[in-house]
Amino acid sequence: MVESGIHLVHKAVGQSSFDVIRGFKRRAFEAGQKKLALGHGGTLDPFADGLLLVLAGQATRLMELMHPLPKTYVAEVAWGAETDTCDLHGKVISASEARPSQASLEAALAPLLGWTDQVPPATSAKKIDGEAAYKKAHRGEDVVMKPCRVFLLSARWISHDLPHHSTLELTCRGGYYVRSLARDLGRALGCGAHLTALHRTAIGPWRDPGEGQERLLTGADLLPWCPSRLLTDEEAGHLSHGRVIPVGEAVPPAWVMPEGFPDPGAPLRALHAGRLVALLKPAEEGLRTFANLRGGL
């Protein structure tokens, strides 16, 4: 069976994020779970590998809470050419004999930290008139991408093999395009650049389980950056019937966002008998459910 919860999965190079979901759908179908809801908590390009969150069952209702989490990547940037996809599989659209120095690379990162406006790649999943940009680009249509507000918490070079490439570790908020970062670095340095490898090592508190590995998160392991309200049997019954419960005492989060990271607006978790049963919001008389995870996770 495919158990409800968040599955930490290692996506391999060459797979699409939907390939991974398709594998879960196949497993669910073979187990007789034909109507099991499935989704992922943030796509990875086929050329990239690393952590993918697969949300199953009632956990799909938590999908919007995955977007504002910090995501950590290790990226290999090649110098000397920009491609139309901003990665190694694209067509070279400009090339240069110029190469960056290590000092110029260090200086180039600072202006990109914090909140900035970033233009997504034309071959991204960003929607234009309700359709993914990459579908338009693959049909040969002219795609004009509008800048998006994105957040980069930290970035540091961890190795250099100049003049060929350098390796960067970065932590950003959801919605950030590392391919665009490589493109923008190449333009700022006057040499052109694109990604040749990308590894997602972490999302929030969760690490990549490694090739061929998978880990299931349920109960208190879900949304550990959120404060919790521990329920009595009676309170759990009230919430399941849409009734308000007293505010009571909240338990602080088990995991804290990195310093300087934007507040994700974490909701209050309702935990009962070791399961996450609801997300709560303040009401005039106490606390009320705004997401009822029926049966719990």
N, C-alpha and C positions, 0 to 999 in steps of 0.2 A: 504493500500500500504506500501511497504518497501521503504522509502525515501532514495535517494542517500546521502551519507555522512558517517561519522564515528559514529557508535552507541556504546555508553558505556553500557556494559551489565554485570550483575553479573552472573558468572558461578557457579553453585552449585556443591558441592561435589558429586561425582558419575557420573557426566556428563563428556564427552570428549569435547574438543574444537569443534570437528566436529559435535557433537550432537547439539551444539548451532547454528552452521552454517546451519545444516539440518533443524532446526526450522525456521530459516529465509527463507530458500529455500521454505519451505512449505507455509509460509505466502505469499511469492512473487508469487508462483504458483497459489494460491487461488485468488490473486488479478490480475491475468492475466499477471504478469511480468515474463514470462517463461525464458527470456534470460538475466535477471538481474545478473550482475557479483557480486559475494560475496566472501569474504575472511576474515581472521582474522590477527590481528597485533601482533602475539606472542602467542604461545600455552600455555595452562595450563594443567598439569597432571590431570587425573580423580580424584585422591584423594585430589587435591587442590581446593580451591574456590577463588572467588574474581573477579577483573576487567578483562574483555576480551574486546578487541576492535574488532568490526565487521565492516568491510569496505564494503560499498554497492555502486554499480554503478561506476561512474568515480573515486570515492574515492579509489578503488582498485589500482589505479595507484600511490597512496601515500604509498603503503605497505612497500617499502624499507626504507622509512623515519622513520618508527616506530622502526626498529631494534636497532638503536644506542641510543634510549631514556633511561633515568634512570627509573628503575623499582623498586618499594619498596614492600617488603614482610615482613610478620610476620611469623616466622617459629618455630614450637615446635620440639625440638631435644630430643630424648630418649637416655639415656646412657646405655652401657653394652652389646650392640649387634650391629654387622654390618649385613645388609641384602644384597642379591644380586641385589636388585633394589634400595637400599639406602632409602627405605621408609617402612612403616608399612605393606605393602602387600607382601613384599619379603620373601624369605627363608633365615633364619639365617645362615650365613656362618662363623661367628666367634663370640664368646661371652667371657666376662671377668667379674670377680668379682670386678675389680678395678673401682673406680668412681672418677670423677674430683672434685677438690675443687673449690670454687668460685674464689679464687685468680688465680688458673691455667686456668680457663675459660677466665678470663679477659686477661691474657697474651697470650692466644692462638689465639686471633683475629688479633693482630697487623701484624704478618707475612703474613696474607692473604689479606691485603688491597692493593689497587692499581692494577697494571697490574701483573698478575701471569699466569702460565701455569696450566690448570685444565683438568683432564681426565673426560669426560662426563660418566654418567652411561651407562652400556651396554644396558639398557632398555630405552634409550632416542630416540628421533626422529632424531638424528644426522645421516646423510647419510653415508653409506659405500658402495662403488661401485654402487651408485645411489639408494640404498634401505635403508629405515630407520633401524637403528641398532636393535630396539626392535623387528622387524619382524624376523630378523635372530636369536635373542636370544630366542624368543618364539618357534622357530623351533628346538631349542637345539643345534644350531651351536655355535662354539667357536667364540666369538666376542672380538676383540682386538681394543680398542679405543685409538686413538692418542690424545695427549694433545692439547688443544686449548688455545689461548691467550684470557683471560677474564679480566674484570675490576670490582673491588669491591670498591665503593666509601666510604661506611661507614657500620659499624656493631656495634651493642650494645646489651647487654643482658638487657631485660626489666623485667624478673622475673626468679626465680629459685625454683624448688621443688626437691632439691637434697636429696637422690642420684638418683632420678628417671629421671627427665627431666628438661630442661631449655627452655626459650622462647627468641628468638632473633629477632631483627628488623634490616633489612639491605636494602641498596640501591645499585644496581648494573647496569651495562650496559646490553643490550640485548645479549643473547648467554650464560649467566651465569647459571650454574646449582646449585640450592640451595641444591638439594639432594647430589651432590658431595661435597658441603661445609660441610654438616653434616658428611659424610663419612670421609673426611679429618681431621675434628676436632677430631673425635673418634680415628683415627689412631695416630694423633699427641699427644693425651692425654693418649694413651695406654689402652683405655677402650672400644673402639667400639662405634658407634653411628649410628642412622638413623632418618629420619624425621617421625613424627607421624601426623603432620598437617602443612599445608602451605596456607597462605592467601595472595593474591596480593592486596595491598591496593591502589596502584597508578601506573600510567605509565605517565611519564613526568608531565604535569600540571593537569592531569585528575585523579579524585578519583573514587573508586568503588561506584556505585550508590546505592548499597545495595540490599538485596534479593528481587527478584520480580520487581526490578526497571530497567528502561532503559532511556538513555538520548541521543538525536541526536545532533551531532555537524555539523554545516555548516558555510560557510562564514568565518568571521574573527576568529571564534572559532577553525578553523582548522589550525594546524601548528603554534601556537602562539609564538614559539621560533624563527620563521623566520622573518626577516625584510620584509616590504611590500612596494609595489609601487602601489599607487592609480591611477587608469586609468580614463581618459576622455572617452566619448563615441567614439571619433575618434580613440584614441589609442587602445581601445578594438577591434574596427573593424580591425585595422592594424594587431594586433596580431592574430586574428581569420583567417586572410588570409596569415599568415606566414611572415608578414613584420616586420621590425625592428622598435622599438620606441626609442625616446631619453632616456638617462639614468635618467634624472629627479631627484627628491628627494625621498629617501627611508625613510619610517617610521620605527623607531626602534622596535624590538620585544616587544610584550606585556608580555612575560614570559621569564625569563632568566634561563639558566641551572645552577644547583647547583655549587658552587665554587669547583674547582678541578676536575670537570667532563670533560671527553674528548670532544673536539669540534666535534659535529655531522656533520659539514659541511652543515649548513642550507642553502637552496636555497632562492631566492627572490620570495615572493608571489606577484601575480598580482591580485588585488581586484578591482571589478567593480560593482557598484550598490549593494554593500553588499554581493557579491558572490565571491568565489575564482574561477578565470577563467583560470589561467595558472601558471606555475612555469617558472621563467626567468633565463637566463644566459647572461653574458656579450658577446657582439659581437663587431666587429671592429667599427661599426657605432653607437652602442648604446646597446639596450637590445633585446634579441630574445627568443622566447618560446622554452623550451625543453620538456615541458609536457603541452599539450593543454587539459584542462578539459572541453570538449565540453558541452556547456549548463551551465557550472558553477556548483558550489556546495554551 
